[in-house]
Amino acid sequence: MADAPALPASRVLPRVNARAVVMVAYLLFLLLPIYWLVNMSLKTNAEILGSFSLWPKDLTFRNYATILTDPSWYMGYVNSMIYVVMNTVISITVALPAAYAFSRYTFLGDKHLFFWLLTNRMAPPAVFALPFFQLYSSVGLFDTHIAVALAHCLFNVPLAVWILEGFMRGVPKEIDETAYIDGYSFPRFFVKIFMPLIASGIGVAAFFCFMFSWVELLLSRTLTSVDAKPIAATMTRTVSASGLDWGVLAAAGVLTIVPGALVIYFVRNYIAKGFALGRV
Amino acid sequence: MEKTVNHKAWFLVLPVLVLVAFSAVIPLMTVVNYSVQDTFGQNQFFWAGLNWFRETLASERMWDALGRQLVFSGIILAIEVPLGILVALSMPKKGVWASVCLVLMALPLLIPWNVVGTIWQIFGREDIGLLGYTLNALGVDYNYTQGFFAAWTTVIVMDVWHWTSLVALLAYAGLQSIPNAYYQAARIDQASRWAVFRYIELPKMQGVLMIAVLLRFMDSFMIYTEPFVVTGGGPGNATTFLSIDLVKMALGQFDLGPAAAFSLMYFLVILLVSYVFYTVMVNMEKREGK
């Protein structure tokens, strides 16, 4: 704070230090387990089980090579990516008009509908696992990507509606009215003028759909067996007759962190707004 | 903002309605169906009335799981909310370091939940894990697969690791929205650090903190994957929370009737608590907005 010259240095310094200490300690706490995972992924199994060391003595990339060359491993990533992208596209597409309706109009039962949508975000996936399994089996969608994508809509669509509604509220209504006076039809106005205005909101909503679909395991595991099996479920199969393959398990874990870490960077300033459902 | 009354807006909401109805109402009705019927296999069902509900309400297993769940949610809220606020207050206000902190803090939130479990499994094991090895080397008897206390500590620390950043990010966003003039006024009044926190920062964070508590309550109440990977609900039933118990019942033992009755009551509890939070939140927004 440059505009606080009144405080004597002795009073400022300890406070700054305390803040730095808290921050560094917290970040260390967050990063230590991740470091350990990376450390494990670069060791051979013999080294993991045979000795204890803070860094890999016998550096190896074989664990990563195993995953990246074996289709039963890397197809897990491909499957996850496919249903995550499908889910994000579906969620955003249906959520956009709905969010617009909620942000601009009052209509019969709108508040109840809004809360009902939120209740789906609160539904424990465990409650829905079995019925989903039966529903998608009976319509012949079991073990397809679209089944998982649709199932994840259960919590992602409400979330997308909430986030987009929050962002849309910030756009003044005069813009809509001006566009209509200028002779824009609703679809043209929505795509040409309105969507560019809330581009960051769409990005954030897409990020959250991506995120929650990416981290979910219970439903995606229940709804798939072979063809659409997500990486997270593949990981549970590292147990073999010779025990757990810790090195490969760790490497697979590291690889699941990478996509998230890449996209965080782009939305870092909006993460909080997204979690607050657009309400900060 | 003033909203126009327009019932045609329903057409804009229709796609969402259809989609969510397909993926929520149909499965939910299936659950309701099961909860009032009994089966002897081969798709023969018999009307069972409210028996399953009575049985579940009388079963010790359900109450035990609910008790553990409440204790768990209570503990993690009591840790994560104050810690999150503390971290948010300690974050750099702007510049490169603020970005670095934001990105690093968000990292655990984007890790698939079973990988979170795996990370803590690898980190906590007494033979290969940094934490377990160090603790045992220091003479602490720590083994999360056998010790009741160790299992609980691991699951709680894991959740704190996983989700405190969420509270911190929300609180940070709340802090960012405070105009500098407030702080200047406080300085002129020679307000203490505590007074600044109590009368400026806390009220301004109230809204986002409500959201944080709501989200953390909901998600911790549904927690399944992370403890399942780490402890598998054990030792014994020590960390068998509601979802773990439910999945065991429904997919493991295929006890559809009791599982369905359990599901509905479980969902109702979450709905009830969330409704209270939601109402408080909306009222608060109204008071602030107008």
Boltz contact constraints between the chains, C-beta under 6 A:
constraints:
  - contact:
      token1: [A, 19]
      token2: [B, 90]
      max_distance: 6.0
  - contact:
      token1: [A, 22]
      token2: [B, 90]
      max_distance: 6.0
  - contact:
      token1: [A, 23]
      token2: [B, 90]
      max_distance: 6.0
  - contact:
      token1: [A, 26]
      token2: [B, 87]
      max_distance: 6.0
  - contact:
      token1: [A, 27]
      token2: [B, 104]
      max_distance: 6.0
  - contact:
      token1: [A, 33]
      token2: [B, 119]
      max_distance: 6.0
  - contact:
      token1: [A, 33]
      token2: [B, 123]
      max_distance: 6.0
  - contact:
      token1: [A, 36]
      token2: [B, 123]
      max_distance: 6.0
  - contact:
      token1: [A, 36]
      token2: [B, 130]
      max_distance: 6.0
  - contact:
      token1: [A, 37]
      token2: [B, 119]
      max_distance: 6.0
  - contact:
      token1: [A, 40]
      token2: [B, 122]
      max_distance: 6.0
  - contact:
      token1: [A, 48]
      token2: [B, 128]
      max_distance: 6.0
  - contact:
      token1: [A, 52]
      token2: [B, 133]
      max_distance: 6.0
  - contact:
      token1: [A, 94]
      token2: [B, 15]
      max_distance: 6.0
  - contact:
      token1: [A, 94]
      token2: [B, 16]
      max_distance: 6.0
  - contact:
      token1: [A, 94]
      token2: [B, 19]
      max_distance: 6.0
  - contact:
      token1: [A, 97]
      token2: [B, 12]
      max_distance: 6.0
  - contact:
      token1: [A, 98]
      token2: [B, 12]
      max_distance: 6.0
  - contact:
      token1: [A, 98]
      token2: [B, 13]
      max_distance: 6.0
  - contact:
      token1: [A, 98]
      token2: [B, 16]
      max_distance: 6.0
  - contact:
      token1: [A, 101]
      token2: [B, 9]
      max_distance: 6.0
  - contact:
      token1: [A, 101]
      token2: [B, 12]
      max_distance: 6.0
  - contact:
      token1: [A, 101]
      token2: [B, 13]
      max_distance: 6.0
  - contact:
      token1: [A, 105]
      token2: [B, 3]
      max_distance: 6.0
  - contact:
      token1: [A, 105]
      token2: [B, 4]
      max_distance: 6.0
  - contact:
      token1: [A, 105]
      token2: [B, 6]
      max_distance: 6.0
  - contact:
      token1: [A, 105]
      token2: [B, 9]
      max_distance: 6.0
  - contact:
      token1: [A, 106]
      token2: [B, 3]
      max_distance: 6.0
  - contact:
      token1: [A, 106]
      token2: [B, 5]
      max_distance: 6.0
  - contact:
      token1: [A, 107]
      token2: [B, 7]
      max_distance: 6.0
  - contact:
      token1: [A, 107]
      token2: [B, 9]
      max_distance: 6.0
  - contact:
      token1: [A, 107]
      token2: [B, 10]
      max_distance: 6.0
  - contact:
      token1: [A, 108]
      token2: [B, 7]
      max_distance: 6.0
  - contact:
      token1: [A, 119]
      token2: [B, 271]
      max_distance: 6.0
  - contact:
      token1: [A, 120]
      token2: [B, 20]
      max_distance: 6.0
  - contact:
      token1: [A, 120]
      token2: [B, 24]
      max_distance: 6.0
  - contact:
      token1: [A, 122]
      token2: [B, 218]
      max_distance: 6.0
  - contact:
      token1: [A, 122]
      token2: [B, 270]
      max_distance: 6.0
  - contact:
      token1: [A, 122]
      token2: [B, 274]
      max_distance: 6.0
  - contact:
      token1: [A, 124]
      token2: [B, 222]
      max_distance: 6.0
  - contact:
      token1: [A, 124]
      token2: [B, 243]
      max_distance: 6.0
  - contact:
      token1: [A, 126]
      token2: [B, 224]
      max_distance: 6.0
  - contact:
      token1: [A, 126]
      token2: [B, 243]
      max_distance: 6.0
  - contact:
      token1: [A, 126]
      token2: [B, 246]
      max_distance: 6.0
  - contact:
      token1: [A, 126]
      token2: [B, 247]
      max_distance: 6.0
  - contact:
      token1: [A, 127]
      token2: [B, 263]
      max_distance: 6.0
  - contact:
      token1: [A, 127]
      token2: [B, 267]
      max_distance: 6.0
  - contact:
      token1: [A, 128]
      token2: [B, 27]
      max_distance: 6.0
  - contact:
      token1: [A, 130]
      token2: [B, 250]
      max_distance: 6.0
  - contact:
      token1: [A, 131]
      token2: [B, 27]
      max_distance: 6.0
  - contact:
      token1: [A, 131]
      token2: [B, 30]
      max_distance: 6.0
  - contact:
      token1: [A, 131]
      token2: [B, 31]
      max_distance: 6.0
  - contact:
      token1: [A, 132]
      token2: [B, 27]
      max_distance: 6.0
  - contact:
      token1: [A, 135]
      token2: [B, 26]
      max_distance: 6.0
  - contact:
      token1: [A, 135]
      token2: [B, 27]
      max_distance: 6.0
  - contact:
      token1: [A, 150]
      token2: [B, 23]
      max_distance: 6.0
  - contact:
      token1: [A, 153]
      token2: [B, 19]
      max_distance: 6.0
  - contact:
      token1: [A, 153]
      token2: [B, 23]
      max_distance: 6.0
  - contact:
      token1: [A, 154]
      token2: [B, 23]
      max_distance: 6.0
  - contact:
      token1: [A, 154]
      token2: [B, 24]
      max_distance: 6.0
  - contact:
      token1: [A, 157]
      token2: [B, 16]
      max_distance: 6.0
  - contact:
      token1: [A, 157]
      token2: [B, 20]
      max_distance: 6.0
  - contact:
      token1: [A, 211]
      token2: [B, 110]
      max_distance: 6.0
  - contact:
      token1: [A, 215]
      token2: [B, 112]
      max_distance: 6.0
  - contact:
      token1: [A, 215]
      token2: [B, 113]
      max_distance: 6.0
  - contact:
      token1: [A, 217]
      token2: [B, 113]
      max_distance: 6.0
  - contact:
      token1: [A, 217]
      token2: [B, 114]
      max_distance: 6.0
  - contact:
      token1: [A, 217]
      token2: [B, 225]
      max_distance: 6.0
  - contact:
      token1: [A, 218]
      token2: [B, 224]
      max_distance: 6.0
  - contact:
      token1: [A, 232]
      token2: [B, 112]
      max_distance: 6.0
  - contact:
      token1: [A, 232]
      token2: [B, 114]
      max_distance: 6.0
  - contact:
      token1: [A, 253]
      token2: [B, 115]
      max_distance: 6.0
  - contact:
      token1: [A, 253]
      token2: [B, 118]
      max_distance: 6.0
  - contact:
      token1: [A, 256]
      token2: [B, 112]
      max_distance: 6.0
  - contact:
      token1: [A, 256]
      token2: [B, 115]
      max_distance: 6.0
  - contact:
      token1: [A, 257]
      token2: [B, 111]
      max_distance: 6.0
  - contact:
      token1: [A, 260]
      token2: [B, 110]
      max_distance: 6.0
  - contact:
      token1: [A, 264]
      token2: [B, 103]
      max_distance: 6.0
  - contact:
      token1: [A, 264]
      token2: [B, 106]
      max_distance: 6.0
  - contact:
      token1: [A, 265]
      token2: [B, 103]
      max_distance: 6.0
  - contact:
      token1: [A, 268]
      token2: [B, 99]
      max_distance: 6.0
  - contact:
      token1: [A, 268]
      token2: [B, 102]
      max_distance: 6.0
  - contact:
      token1: [A, 268]
      token2: [B, 103]
      max_distance: 6.0
  - contact:
      token1: [A, 271]
      token2: [B, 106]
      max_distance: 6.0
  - contact:
      token1: [A, 271]
      token2: [B, 169]
      max_distance: 6.0
  - contact:
      token1: [A, 272]
      token2: [B, 169]
      max_distance: 6.0
  - contact:
      token1: [A, 272]
      token2: [B, 170]
      max_distance: 6.0
  - contact:
      token1: [A, 272]
      token2: [B, 173]
      max_distance: 6.0
  - contact:
      token1: [A, 275]
      token2: [B, 166]
      max_distance: 6.0
  - contact:
      token1: [A, 275]
      token2: [B, 170]
      max_distance: 6.0
  - contact:
      token1: [A, 276]
      token2: [B, 170]
      max_distance: 6.0
  - contact:
      token1: [A, 276]
      token2: [B, 208]
      max_distance: 6.0
  - contact:
      token1: [A, 276]
      token2: [B, 211]
      max_distance: 6.0
  - contact:
      token1: [A, 280]
      token2: [B, 173]
      max_distance: 6.0
  - contact:
      token1: [A, 280]
      token2: [B, 208]
      max_distance: 6.0
